[in-house]
Amino acid sequence: MRMGKLEISFYGPFVGMLDRDPVEIYAPRCAGHYGYIFTTEDELPLDHDINQGMNRIYEFTKHGIQPNTSMIVPVNAAKQLSPPSGFRLSGDLSRAWFRVRLPRPKRAVGIKADPVQVKGTNAPSGVSYSTALRLIYDYDMDQPDLELTVGGSVVLRTTLQDYSAPSPTTTSKFDITVRLVGPFLFDAGHDDARECFKATARLFQLGNVELDWQLDYPKAAEFYGRPGGDCGSPQLVLL
């Protein structure tokens, strides 16, 4: 067994439920947003189902990920936005397009922090939060074959590659990227990010009360907006 690393990065307005094993990443029901997964060799749209909602589960069933029986080590934890104490995931299946189920990672890294404040009930006082999440695993590099399933059916069968390595025997890291992209190439005034964050917050409830958080951007950031398919809405991560 040759040990290396697998890094799976989630870009877009995802919700990371890392307080369980396996962990689950939810795609909130953001209007006009679509999911995709990219490996070194293949890519696949992560189709959503209006009827299944969050019960549409993508899962890695064949891989070289090594079990982590310890706690997840958070990196840049101060940049990771979490719901207030007492709020739980909604039981309304329609509030997410789908979810991705994964083994517990070794580390969870908040990346792509954006200057923004959060307003609402028990909102934190920070001024910058992560808009993407990277999960890091110990990985058996002698098992590059990977399968992704939905409901027991294989939807992606691929072989991971590390083209930066001089030879297959020196491979030390694999990468996978998952994106939830929006319909706009330029999000003027962060309007798409604001709406996505409302959909993200609605995934959490305290009893029958929905989380009422909203985004408040600095004037300079609001003027420039954000180019590209990633709306830049902060993620909610429960560790």
C-alpha positions in Angstrom: 0.0 0.0 0.0 1.4 3.4 -1.1 -0.1 6.2 1.0 -0.9 9.6 -0.5 -3.6 12.2 -0.4 -7.0 12.7 -2.1 -8.4 16.2 -2.1 -12.1 16.7 -2.9 -13.0 20.4 -3.3 -16.6 21.7 -3.3 -17.1 25.1 -5.0 -20.4 26.8 -4.7 -23.2 27.4 -2.1 -22.9 23.9 -0.5 -23.8 22.9 3.1 -21.3 20.6 4.7 -22.6 18.3 7.4 -19.3 17.1 8.8 -20.6 16.2 12.2 -21.4 12.6 11.1 -19.8 9.6 9.6 -20.2 9.4 6.6 -20.2 13.1 6.1 -22.8 14.7 3.7 -22.6 17.7 1.4 -26.0 19.2 0.5 -26.7 21.3 -2.6 -29.3 23.9 -1.6 -32.2 24.6 -4.0 -30.6 27.6 -5.6 -32.5 28.7 -8.7 -30.7 28.0 -12.0 -27.8 26.3 -10.3 -26.4 22.9 -11.5 -23.9 20.5 -10.1 -20.9 18.9 -11.8 -18.0 16.6 -10.7 -14.6 16.8 -12.4 -11.8 14.3 -12.2 -8.5 14.2 -14.1 -10.1 12.0 -16.8 -13.9 12.6 -16.7 -16.7 14.9 -15.8 -20.3 14.3 -15.0 -23.4 16.5 -14.4 -24.9 15.9 -10.9 -28.5 15.8 -12.0 -31.1 16.9 -9.5 -34.6 15.4 -9.0 -37.4 17.7 -7.9 -39.3 14.8 -6.3 -36.3 13.2 -4.6 -34.7 16.4 -3.5 -32.1 15.8 -0.8 -32.9 12.1 -1.0 -31.0 12.0 -4.3 -27.7 10.7 -2.9 -24.4 10.5 -4.8 -21.9 8.2 -3.1 -18.4 6.9 -3.7 -18.6 3.1 -3.4 -15.2 2.1 -4.8 -12.1 4.0 -3.8 -8.8 3.9 -1.9 -9.9 6.3 0.9 -8.6 5.2 4.2 -10.9 5.2 7.2 -10.6 8.1 9.7 -11.9 7.1 13.1 -10.7 10.3 14.8 -12.2 13.8 14.8 -11.9 15.9 11.7 -9.1 18.5 11.9 -10.6 21.9 10.8 -8.2 24.3 9.0 -9.2 28.0 8.7 -12.0 27.2 11.1 -12.6 30.9 11.8 -13.5 31.4 8.1 -16.1 28.5 8.2 -19.6 29.7 8.8 -21.8 27.5 11.0 -25.5 27.8 11.9 -26.4 28.9 15.4 -26.6 26.4 18.2 -29.9 24.5 18.2 -30.6 24.8 14.5 -31.0 21.4 12.7 -31.2 20.3 9.1 -34.8 20.7 7.8 -36.8 17.6 7.0 -38.2 19.2 3.9 -36.7 17.2 1.1 -37.4 19.9 -1.5 -35.0 22.4 0.1 -31.9 20.7 -1.6 -31.3 19.5 -5.1 -29.1 16.6 -4.0 -26.5 15.5 -1.5 -23.1 13.8 -1.8 -22.2 11.2 0.8 -18.5 10.6 1.7 -16.3 8.9 4.2 -15.1 11.1 7.1 -12.1 13.1 5.9 -8.9 13.7 7.8 -9.0 17.5 7.4 -11.6 20.0 6.3 -10.2 23.3 4.9 -12.3 26.4 4.4 -11.0 28.2 1.2 -11.9 31.1 -1.0 -12.9 33.5 1.8 -14.9 36.5 0.7 -15.5 39.8 2.5 -19.1 39.7 3.6 -21.1 40.1 6.8 -24.1 38.0 7.9 -27.2 39.6 9.3 -30.1 38.0 11.2 -30.8 36.0 14.4 -27.7 35.2 16.4 -25.5 36.1 13.4 -21.7 36.0 13.9 -19.7 39.2 13.9 -17.0 38.1 11.3 -16.4 40.0 8.1 -15.0 37.2 5.8 -16.2 33.7 5.3 -15.2 30.7 3.1 -17.1 30.1 -0.1 -15.6 26.7 -0.8 -14.6 23.6 1.1 -11.7 21.1 0.6 -11.8 17.7 2.2 -8.5 15.9 2.6 -8.1 12.1 2.8 -5.4 9.6 3.3 -5.5 7.5 0.2 -4.1 4.2 -1.1 -2.4 5.3 -4.4 -2.5 1.7 -5.6 -6.3 1.9 -5.9 -6.9 4.7 -8.5 -10.2 3.3 -9.7 -13.2 5.1 -8.4 -17.0 4.7 -8.7 -19.8 7.1 -8.0 -23.3 5.7 -7.6 -26.9 6.9 -7.2 -29.4 4.5 -5.7 -26.9 1.6 -6.2 -26.4 2.4 -9.9 -23.0 3.4 -11.1 -23.1 6.8 -12.8 -19.3 7.5 -13.0 -16.5 5.0 -13.3 -13.1 6.5 -13.6 -9.4 6.1 -12.9 -7.7 8.9 -11.0 -4.4 10.3 -12.4 -1.6 12.5 -11.1 0.0 14.0 -14.2 2.5 16.0 -12.1 4.2 12.8 -11.0 7.2 11.5 -13.0 5.7 8.0 -13.1 2.7 6.1 -11.7 4.9 4.6 -8.9 5.6 8.1 -7.6 2.0 9.3 -7.5 1.3 11.1 -4.2 -1.9 13.1 -4.7 -5.3 12.9 -6.5 -7.8 15.7 -7.0 -11.5 15.8 -7.5 -13.6 19.0 -7.9 -17.4 19.3 -7.4 -19.1 22.6 -8.4 -22.5 24.1 -8.0 -22.6 26.8 -10.7 -25.1 29.5 -11.4 -26.6 30.9 -14.5 -24.8 34.3 -14.6 -21.2 35.1 -15.8 -21.3 38.3 -13.8 -23.3 38.6 -10.5 -23.9 42.4 -10.4 -24.5 43.5 -6.8 -24.1 39.9 -5.6 -27.8 39.4 -6.2 -27.4 35.7 -7.0 -25.2 35.1 -4.0 -27.8 36.8 -1.7 -30.6 34.5 -3.1 -28.4 31.4 -2.8 -27.5 32.2 0.8 -31.2 32.5 1.6 -31.7 29.0 0.1 -28.7 27.8 2.1 -30.0 29.2 5.4 -33.5 27.7 4.8 -31.9 24.2 5.1 -31.8 24.9 8.8 -34.6 25.2 11.3 -35.1 25.6 15.1 -38.4 23.8 15.6 -40.6 25.4 12.9 -38.5 28.6 12.7 -36.3 28.9 9.6 -32.8 30.4 9.9 -33.3 34.0 8.7 -29.7 34.9 7.8 -28.9 37.3 4.9 -25.8 38.7 3.4 -24.5 42.2 3.7 -21.6 43.1 1.4 -19.3 46.1 1.8 -20.1 48.9 -0.6 -17.0 48.4 -2.7 -17.6 44.6 -3.1 -21.2 45.2 -3.9 -20.3 47.6 -6.7 -17.9 45.2 -8.4 -20.0 42.0 -8.1 -18.4 38.7 -9.0 -17.5 37.2 -12.4 -17.7 33.5 -13.2 -20.3 30.8 -12.6 -19.5 30.5 -8.8 -21.8 33.1 -7.2 -19.5 33.3 -4.1 -22.2 32.7 -1.5 -20.6 31.6 1.8 -21.0 27.9 2.7 -22.6 26.7 6.0 -20.5 24.0 7.6 -21.4 22.0 10.7 -18.3 20.3 12.3 
